[in-house]
Amino acid sequence: GFDITFQRQLAQQSWSLYAVGILIISLRLTLRPLAMATWLISSPLQGFYTALIICLNTIASGGGSNLFPPDQFQAFTPQDIQERMKGSKIVLVSEQAMLNVIWTLKTCMLYMFSRLTMGTHQRRAVKYLAVYVGLGYFAVQLAFFTACRPFNGYWAVPPPNPQCTTLQHYAIIQACFNLSSDVAMLLVPLPMVINLKLPLKQKIILSIVFSMGIFVIIAAVLTKVYNLSDVYDTSYMLWYTREASVAVYVANLPMIWPLLREYVPFLR
């Protein structure tokens, strides 16, 4: 099992960040109750986001997965093996939940960019980026479902090969497409922001939003650093929650801007 201190740390951080994220998503739905695109994006997002937080905390409080030093296998009881098989299946669900949270948010950002760039020459860049994001999702899913053969090796104890438990090849491909598309999403609106003539207050607010976007990229990098440098390091779970949660904030804050301006005088 996991260290009790880590379990508490994960629970406190993940559920606190989750509460803020769900509040922001709910405010977006309240402000745009009749917008079909809002419901098509926000509804699955809430499901994936909730599944991610539940799965990570369930993994931390469970009996482990099929990731363990090989010399420990001889000491496992039949009950230990069943618990680890169960934990491995939850790990699979958590990976899919994280993947779908991130790509749903990319879709959300692309939808916003397509509206912002309507009638400008930058709209073509948004279309190219949308194609790249779609191809990236397909490539990452392909890597996920082919990295471990047979597929049930993902929860076999012991696993048939290291990729069934470390997911390293999948993690590398996911990192490449995730990080490159995130950087592109920061660069697409940058020319528009630079050319805007705004008061200092609004420039500061825009800088904060962009800084949150940069934090999402940093969190994604740190997730893979912890995940790939030491397969037994559980810190990646904390960074999963931070990356997903801040990405939820960044993608949805622009949509609730009218409400924030109304109740926070500084933002007017």
Solvent accessible surface area in square Angstrom, and as a share of the most:
residue,aa,sasa,rsa
1,G,88,0.85
2,F,45,0.19
3,D,90,0.47
4,I,96,0.49
5,T,91,0.53
6,F,24,0.10
7,Q,44,0.19
8,R,151,0.55
9,Q,72,0.32
10,L,0,0.00
11,A,35,0.27
12,Q,124,0.55
13,Q,52,0.23
14,S,0,0.00
15,W,103,0.36
16,S,67,0.43
17,L,43,0.21
18,Y,36,0.14
19,A,59,0.45
20,V,71,0.41
21,G,0,0.00
22,I,39,0.20
23,L,106,0.53
24,I,15,0.08
25,I,0,0.00
26,S,45,0.29
27,L,48,0.24
28,R,1,0.01
29,L,21,0.10
30,T,98,0.57
31,L,65,0.32
32,R,76,0.28
33,P,72,0.45
34,L,172,0.86
35,A,24,0.18
36,M,134,0.60
37,A,28,0.22
38,T,2,0.01
39,W,107,0.38
40,L,119,0.59
41,I,15,0.08
42,S,0,0.00
43,S,52,0.33
44,P,54,0.34
45,L,0,0.00
46,Q,49,0.22
47,G,43,0.41
48,F,66,0.27
49,Y,0,0.00
50,T,39,0.23
51,A,33,0.26
52,L,0,0.00
53,I,0,0.00
54,I,84,0.43
55,C,14,0.08
56,L,0,0.00
57,N,23,0.12
58,T,52,0.30
59,I,10,0.05
60,A,2,0.02
61,S,76,0.49
62,G,32,0.31
63,G,27,0.26
64,G,12,0.11
65,S,19,0.12
66,N,7,0.04
67,L,50,0.25
68,F,19,0.08
69,P,46,0.29
70,P,114,0.72
71,D,119,0.61
72,Q,78,0.35
73,F,58,0.24
74,Q,162,0.72
75,A,84,0.65
76,F,36,0.15
77,T,69,0.40
78,P,110,0.69
79,Q,134,0.60
80,D,55,0.29
81,I,40,0.20
82,Q,116,0.52
83,E,68,0.31
84,R,33,0.12
85,M,53,0.24
86,K,120,0.51
87,G,7,0.07
88,S,3,0.02
89,K,94,0.40
90,I,32,0.16
91,V,27,0.15
92,L,19,0.10
93,V,80,0.46
94,S,3,0.02
95,E,16,0.07
96,Q,39,0.17
97,A,4,0.03
98,M,3,0.01
99,L,1,0.00
100,N,22,0.11
101,V,0,0.00
102,I,6,0.03
103,W,14,0.05
104,T,20,0.12
105,L,7,0.03
106,K,5,0.02
107,T,69,0.40
108,C,0,0.00
109,M,30,0.13
110,L,19,0.10
111,Y,71,0.27
112,M,21,0.09
113,F,5,0.02
114,S,26,0.17
115,R,116,0.42
116,L,102,0.51
117,T,0,0.00
118,M,128,0.57
119,G,79,0.76
120,T,60,0.35
121,H,165,0.73
122,Q,21,0.09
123,R,70,0.26
124,R,163,0.59
125,A,46,0.36
126,V,5,0.03
127,K,119,0.50
128,Y,142,0.54
129,L,12,0.06
130,A,42,0.33
131,V,92,0.53
132,Y,80,0.31
133,V,7,0.04
134,G,41,0.40
135,L,111,0.55
136,G,1,0.01
137,Y,71,0.27
138,F,133,0.55
139,A,28,0.22
140,V,0,0.00
141,Q,29,0.13
142,L,96,0.48
143,A,12,0.09
144,F,3,0.01
145,F,95,0.39
146,T,69,0.40
147,A,25,0.20
148,C,0,0.00
149,R,143,0.52
150,P,79,0.50
151,F,60,0.25
152,N,80,0.41
153,G,1,0.01
154,Y,5,0.02
155,W,61,0.22
156,A,30,0.23
157,V,21,0.12
158,P,72,0.45
159,P,33,0.21
160,P,74,0.46
161,N,49,0.25
162,P,93,0.59
163,Q,26,0.11
164,C,1,0.01
165,T,21,0.12
166,T,20,0.12
167,L,15,0.08
168,Q,53,0.23
169,H,106,0.47
170,Y,4,0.01
171,A,2,0.02
172,I,85,0.43
173,I,63,0.32
174,Q,6,0.03
175,A,12,0.09
176,C,79,0.47
177,F,51,0.21
178,N,2,0.01
179,L,40,0.20
180,S,47,0.30
181,S,1,0.01
182,D,19,0.10
183,V,66,0.38
184,A,29,0.23
185,M,16,0.07
186,L,38,0.19
187,L,102,0.51
188,V,20,0.11
189,P,15,0.10
190,L,66,0.33
191,P,60,0.38
192,M,48,0.22
193,V,38,0.22
194,I,122,0.62
195,N,116,0.60
196,L,89,0.44
197,K,194,0.82
198,L,46,0.23
199,P,81,0.51
200,L,132,0.66
201,K,86,0.36
202,Q,64,0.28
203,K,98,0.41
204,I,75,0.38
205,I,14,0.07
206,L,52,0.26
207,S,63,0.41
208,I,95,0.48
209,V,35,0.20
210,F,39,0.16
211,S,63,0.41
212,M,41,0.18
213,G,9,0.08
214,I,87,0.44
215,F,69,0.29
216,V,13,0.07
217,I,26,0.13
218,I,83,0.42
219,A,0,0.00
220,A,3,0.03
221,V,60,0.35
222,L,51,0.25
223,T,1,0.00
224,K,18,0.07
225,V,75,0.43
226,Y,72,0.28
227,N,26,0.13
228,L,55,0.28
229,S,89,0.58
230,D,67,0.35
231,V,34,0.20
232,Y,108,0.41
233,D,41,0.21
234,T,41,0.24
235,S,29,0.19
236,Y,34,0.13
237,M,1,0.00
238,L,13,0.07
239,W,39,0.14
240,Y,8,0.03
241,T,0,0.00
242,R,48,0.17
243,E,5,0.02
244,A,0,0.00
245,S,0,0.00
246,V,17,0.10
247,A,12,0.09
248,V,0,0.00
249,Y,23,0.09
250,V,17,0.10
251,A,2,0.01
252,N,0,0.00
253,L,34,0.17
254,P,46,0.29
255,M,24,0.11
256,I,3,0.01
257,W,71,0.25
258,P,87,0.55
259,L,41,0.20
260,L,44,0.22
261,R,107,0.39
262,E,102,0.46
263,Y,151,0.57
264,V,60,0.35
265,P,89,0.56
266,F,102,0.43
267,L,25,0.13
268,R,143,0.52
